[in-house]
């Protein structure tokens, strides 16, 4: 499976013309920003604020990433890391299969 993930990173890098290590750094930067905004939002909801008074992230990528990552972060309290790894593998398999049959 690790080879598959590396292959997907390489294909993305080749398509975008950006080295894999730079893509991984950017991914981590995006994830860090997303998690920080999500944490603020969740803490504001736990404080007793209603939906309309809760913190609303204004970061440009938040809404898109929330849609994409919602299931991962909504169920972190009940999912163990093994399940997260499984979902990640499924995602990369899906991306890889789409790449082998279609071009970006």
Secondary structure, DSSP 4 states (H G I P E B T S, - for coil): -HHHHHHHHHHHHHHHT--HHHHHHHHHHHHHHHHHHHHHHHHHHHTT--TTTS-----TTHHHHHHHHHHHHHTTTT--HHHHHHHHHHHHHHHHHHHHHS--
